[in-house]
Amino acid sequence: MRHALSSLSFLRRTRAIAFTSRFSTFRSASSSSSRRRSTSGARLHDARGKQSFKSRHQTTTTTTATMSNVGETLTKENIRVILGSKSATRKQILTEMKVEYETISADIDEKAIRFEDPSALVEELAKAKAEAILERMKKGGEEEGKRRTLLITCDQVVVFDGKIREKPESEEEARMFMRSYKENSPCSTVGSIRVTDVATGVSASSVDVCTIHFKEISEEAMDFLIEEGEVMWCAGGLMVEHEKVRPFVTKIDGSEDGVMGMDKSVCARLIREVL
């Protein structure tokens, strides 16, 4: 996974997207959205892609009991759930929500989709993943099945110092990402969740922003994470849930599961909206 320093420098330049004035708007929005999740509001989409918007200031007050009730409802109504992600943390989150699911990977070229606005970027990527999986299911004749099926797709980026960070391209880049997270240098996660009814094409989506505050991560912890390898699959090399990282996290504005890639309360709400 190691690249020459010149190649790494080029990758950083090409992958880091400066926001200029647009990022200043994002930063002011993220401070409030970390306290009031999904400030952009849930978007309901029909099969033709038209959108209707729920209240922009709807607060998320779903309790743990309500979230587990979503799993119970899906099981009772014999609704199949597909998670369009390889993410171990998203699998863990759905399991904690008592949702039975299977996984299908979208396998799209994420680099082919580019937006300066991180919220727009993650929404488009989650949408593209859903479309790719739906097309594959259609070719395989799966959409003809009698069992109702919901597809959950997600995407997340990390924003640090006005730049978007995706999954590290090398061990050196992962280490560079982790070294930058320290006191007075917080980063934000911007994540999108999209729930789609496979048969009708109706979907609901939302964007969640969380801000993470750190003290300096030790070299020992970074060595362990890189050797383990899972950090290479995380946007911005960020793994706040990891036992080696937790001691260096001083505060999270938002939810830990939101930082991990899928806010439980938001996911539960979107499932209910599509149902």
C-alpha positions in Angstrom: 0.0 0.0 0.0 3.0 2.3 0.2 3.5 4.9 -2.5 6.4 7.1 -3.3 6.4 10.5 -1.6 5.8 12.3 -4.8 2.8 10.1 -5.7 1.4 10.6 -2.2 1.8 14.4 -2.5 -0.1 14.3 -5.9 -2.9 12.2 -4.4 -3.3 14.6 -1.5 -3.5 17.6 -3.9 -6.0 15.9 -6.2 -8.2 14.4 -3.4 -8.3 17.4 -1.1 -11.2 19.7 -2.2 -11.0 23.3 -1.0 -14.4 24.8 -0.1 -13.5 28.5 0.1 -16.7 30.5 0.9 -18.9 27.4 0.6 -17.0 25.7 3.5 -17.6 28.6 5.8 -21.4 28.0 5.3 -20.9 24.3 6.0 -18.9 25.0 9.2 -21.6 27.3 10.6 -24.3 24.7 9.7 -22.3 21.8 11.2 -22.1 23.4 14.6 -25.9 23.5 14.9 -26.5 20.2 13.1 -24.2 18.3 15.5 -26.8 19.2 18.2 -29.9 18.9 16.0 -29.2 16.0 13.7 -30.2 16.1 10.0 -30.9 19.8 9.9 -31.3 19.6 6.1 -34.4 17.5 6.8 -35.3 14.1 5.5 -35.8 13.9 1.8 -38.5 11.6 0.4 -38.0 10.6 -3.2 -40.4 8.9 -5.5 -39.4 6.5 -8.2 -38.8 9.3 -10.6 -36.4 11.1 -8.2 -38.8 13.9 -7.2 -38.3 15.1 -3.7 -40.6 16.3 -0.9 -39.0 17.7 2.2 -39.9 17.1 5.9 -39.4 20.0 8.3 -35.9 21.4 8.2 -35.9 21.8 11.9 -37.3 18.4 12.9 -35.4 17.1 15.9 -34.5 13.5 16.3 -35.8 12.1 19.6 -36.1 8.4 18.8 -35.4 6.4 21.9 -33.4 3.1 22.0 -36.7 1.3 22.5 -38.2 2.8 19.4 -35.1 1.9 17.4 -35.3 -1.7 18.4 -39.0 -1.6 17.6 -38.0 -0.9 14.0 -36.3 -4.2 13.9 -39.3 -5.9 15.5 -41.6 -4.3 12.9 -39.4 -5.4 10.0 -39.3 -9.0 11.3 -43.1 -9.1 12.0 -43.9 -7.8 8.5 -41.4 -10.2 7.0 -39.5 -7.3 5.3 -36.1 -8.1 3.8 -33.3 -5.6 4.5 -30.2 -5.3 2.4 -27.3 -3.2 3.6 -25.4 -1.9 0.6 -22.1 -1.6 2.5 -19.0 -3.6 3.4 -18.6 -1.5 6.6 -18.1 -3.6 9.7 -19.4 -0.7 11.9 -22.6 -0.3 9.9 -23.2 -4.0 10.2 -22.7 -3.7 14.0 -25.1 -0.8 14.2 -27.9 -2.6 12.4 -27.3 -5.7 14.6 -27.6 -3.4 17.7 -30.9 -2.1 16.2 -32.1 -5.7 16.0 -32.5 -5.5 12.3 -31.9 -8.7 10.4 -30.1 -8.0 7.1 -28.0 -9.3 4.3 -25.3 -7.4 2.5 -24.6 -6.5 -1.2 -21.7 -4.3 -2.2 -22.3 -1.5 -4.7 -18.7 -1.7 -6.1 -19.0 1.7 -7.9 -16.2 4.1 -8.9 -16.6 6.6 -6.1 -13.8 8.8 -7.5 -16.0 9.4 -10.6 -18.5 11.4 -8.5 -17.2 14.8 -7.3 -18.8 17.7 -5.5 -17.3 20.6 -3.5 -20.1 20.5 -1.0 -19.5 17.5 1.4 -23.2 17.0 2.0 -24.0 16.9 -1.7 -21.1 14.5 -2.2 -22.2 11.9 0.3 -25.8 12.2 -0.8 -24.9 11.5 -4.4 -22.6 8.6 -3.5 -25.3 7.0 -1.4 -27.8 7.5 -4.3 -25.3 6.0 -6.8 -24.7 3.0 -4.6 -28.4 2.4 -4.4 -28.9 2.7 -8.1 -26.0 0.3 -8.8 -27.4 -2.4 -6.5 -31.0 -1.9 -7.8 -29.7 -2.4 -11.3 -27.8 -5.6 -10.3 -30.9 -6.9 -8.6 -33.1 -6.1 -11.6 -30.7 -8.0 -13.9 -30.8 -11.0 -11.5 -34.7 -10.9 -11.4 -34.6 -10.2 -7.6 -37.1 -7.3 -7.8 -39.7 -9.8 -9.0 -39.8 -11.5 -5.6 -43.0 -11.3 -3.5 -41.2 -10.3 -0.3 -40.9 -6.6 0.3 -37.3 -5.4 0.4 -35.7 -2.3 1.8 -32.2 -1.2 0.6 -30.0 0.9 2.9 -27.0 2.7 1.4 -24.6 5.1 3.1 -21.6 7.3 2.5 -19.4 9.4 4.7 -16.5 11.7 4.5 -14.4 13.5 7.0 -13.9 17.3 6.8 -10.7 18.7 8.3 -9.3 22.2 7.9 -11.6 22.9 5.0 -10.8 19.8 3.0 -12.7 16.5 2.3 -11.0 13.3 3.5 -12.1 10.0 2.2 -10.5 6.6 2.8 -6.7 6.8 3.1 -4.9 5.7 -0.1 -1.8 4.5 1.8 -0.4 3.8 5.2 1.5 7.1 5.1 -1.7 9.0 4.4 -3.5 7.2 7.2 -0.8 8.2 9.6 -0.8 11.8 8.3 -4.6 11.9 8.9 -4.4 10.6 12.4 -1.5 12.9 13.4 -3.5 15.9 12.4 -6.3 15.1 14.9 -5.3 16.9 18.1 -6.2 19.6 20.6 -7.9 22.6 19.0 -8.0 20.8 15.6 -11.4 19.0 15.5 -12.7 17.3 12.5 -16.3 16.6 11.3 -17.9 13.6 9.8 -20.6 14.2 7.1 -22.6 11.1 6.5 -25.6 10.3 4.3 -28.1 7.5 4.8 -30.6 6.5 2.1 -33.4 3.9 2.5 -35.1 2.7 -0.7 -38.1 0.4 -1.3 -36.8 -1.9 -3.9 -40.2 -2.6 -5.5 -41.5 1.0 -5.7 -38.3 3.0 -5.9 -39.5 5.3 -3.2 -36.7 6.4 -0.9 -35.8 8.7 2.0 -32.4 10.2 2.7 -30.8 12.4 5.3 -27.4 13.9 6.1 -25.9 13.8 9.6 -22.9 16.0 10.7 -20.9 15.3 13.9 -17.8 17.1 15.2 -15.0 15.2 17.0 -12.5 16.8 19.4 -9.2 15.1 20.1 -6.0 15.2 22.1 -2.9 14.1 20.2 -3.0 10.4 19.2 0.0 8.4 20.3 2.4 6.9 17.7 1.9 3.5 19.4 -1.9 3.7 18.8 -1.3 4.7 15.2 1.1 1.8 14.6 -1.4 -0.7 16.0 -4.3 0.7 13.9 -2.2 0.6 10.7 -0.9 -2.9 11.4 -4.5 -4.1 12.1 -5.6 -2.6 8.7 -9.2 -1.7 9.4 -8.4 2.0 9.5 -7.6 1.9 5.8 -11.4 1.4 5.2 -12.5 4.4 7.2 -13.0 7.9 5.9 -10.3 10.2 7.2 -8.6 7.2 9.0 -11.2 7.9 11.7 -12.1 5.1 14.2 -13.4 6.8 17.4 -15.0 3.5 18.5 -11.7 1.7 18.6 -10.2 0.9 22.0 -6.9 2.4 20.9 -8.5 5.7 19.8 -11.2 6.2 22.6 -8.6 7.6 25.1 -7.7 10.4 22.7 -11.3 11.5 22.0 -12.2 14.4 24.4 -15.7 15.3 23.1 -18.2 14.4 20.3 -20.8 16.9 19.2 -23.4 14.5 17.8 -23.7 10.7 18.2 -21.0 8.1 18.2 -22.9 5.9 15.8 -23.2 8.9 13.5 -19.4 9.2 13.6 -19.2 5.5 12.9 -21.1 5.9 9.7 -24.8 5.4 10.5 -26.8 7.3 13.1 -29.3 4.8 14.6 -32.1 7.3 15.2 -31.8 8.7 11.7 -31.8 5.3 10.1 -34.8 4.2 12.2 -36.7 7.3 11.2 -35.9 6.9 7.5 -37.1 3.2 7.6 -40.3 4.3 9.1 -40.8 7.0 6.5 -40.4 4.6 3.6 -42.7 2.0 5.3 
